[in-house]
Amino acid sequence: MSVKNPLLSMFVKSAVLLTASTAMFGLSINANAGFLDSIYEAQSTISSIGRTADSIRGSKQSVSDLSEDMGFTDLVNQNNQSNQTNKEKPISGSILSGKLQSTKLYSQANKSSSPIAILSQQDIMIYMGTEQNGYYHVESDKGEGWVSKPLVSIQ
């Protein structure tokens, strides 16, 4: 069936073009809607992470406040300082062990003094609280004397 009226023909062509462009525009809107949904989900996830981080910070602060109220803060700080100190320098009564297969136990705090005993890695030494000339004063099952600091480790 052909259309003989030019005005009607133009109307039909316009209707077809309008339908086609509306369909294309609709596809474009759907694609944009999917993209916007993805952005919204990402924003929601990031927001959720932020709320979780805030909650963790609040919990840490609550625990810290409770510890302070209960008097545990000073005890924890003392233990932390003690542990840091123990890693750097022994305190009286600390247990030491030799780093090498054998460690000389000297009668004086110097290498030129005579060795009292040879300690193995399995021999336990107790730090007596004195340090002199790069030596620790220790007591062991094999005697009391001095060991070179770099050759022992704190247990």
N, C-alpha and C positions, 0 to 999 in steps of 0.2 A: 504494500500500500504506500503510495507516494503522496507526499504532501505538496499541494499545489499552491497553497497560500504562502508567500514568502515570510509573512509575519509569523505564521504558525510554525514554519520551518525554523525560523530563528529562535522561537520559543522552545521548541523541542531540543535544538542544539544547546541552548542555554541551560535547560533542565538537565540534560545529560552531563554537561560540564560541571554544573553545580553539584550533581550527585557524585560525580567522580572526585571532585575536590573535597567534598564533605567526607567521603570515605577515606581519602588520603589524610585529611586533617584529623579524622578520628583515629587512624593508625598512629599518627604522630603524637596525639594526646595520650594514647595508651602506652606508647614507648616512653614518653616523658613521665607518665605516672609511675611506671615501673622503676625508672631511674630515681624519681623522687622518693619512692618507697624505700629503695636501697639506701639512700642518703639518710632518711629518717631512722632506719634500723641502725645504721652506723652511729648516728648521733645519740640514739637511745643507749647503745652499748657503751659508748664513751661516757655518757652521763652516769650509767650504772657503775662503771669502774671508778669514777670520781666519788660517788656516794660510798662505795666500798672502802676506798682509801680514807675518806673522812671518818668512816666508822672505825677503821683500824687505829687511826690517830687518836680518836676519842677513847677507844678501849685502852690503848697504851697509857694515855694520860690518866684514866681512871685507875689503872693498876698502879701507876706511879704515885698517885694521890693516896690510894689505900695503903701502899707500902710505907709512905711517909707517915700517915696517921698511925699505923701499927708500930712504927719505929724500926722498920726493916731497912730503910734506905741507908742509914749509917753503917749497918752491918754489911750490906751488899757492897757499899763503897769501900769499906775496910778490906773485904775479901778481894775485891778487884785490885786494889792497890797492893795488897799482900802478894797476889798472884803475879802482878807485873814486877814487883820487887824480887820475888823468888826466881823469876826467869833471868834477871840480871845479876843478882847477887844472893848467895844463900844467907839464911838467918841461922842463928845458933840452933843446933839440933837437926839441921837439914841433912838428908841422906845424899851422899855423893857416890859416884862410881867412876871407875877409870874408863877412858875412851879407847885406850890401847890394850893389847894383850897383857902387858905388864906396865905397872906404874911404880916408880921408886918412892918410898916413904923415907924422907930425910929426917935427921935428928935436929937440924937447924933450917931456917927459912932461906936456904941457898943451895946451889948445886955442888959447891965445894965441900959441904959437910958430908959425913959418911951416911950411906943409906942404912936404915934400920931393917927394912924388909922390902920385898918386891911384892906388890899387890896385883892380883889378877883382876880381870873385868868383873868377875863374880864376887870379889871381896867388897863388902859394904864399908863405907867410911862415914862417920858422923862428923859434921862440921862443928868445931868447938867455939866458933864465934870470933876467931881472930884471923886476920889477913895481914900478911907482911911480905914485902918485896916480891909480890906476885905469887905468893904461896898461901895455901889454906892450912890452918892448924886442924888436924883431924885425929880421930881415934878409930882404930879398927881392931879386928880380932888378932892381928899380927903386931899390934903396938900403937903407940901414940907418936905423932910426928907431923911433918909438913909435906904437902904434895903441890906440885906446880899447877896453878889455876887452869891453864889451857888444856891440861891433860885429863881433867875431870869434868863431869857433867852433873848437874843438879837433878835429882830424881823427883 
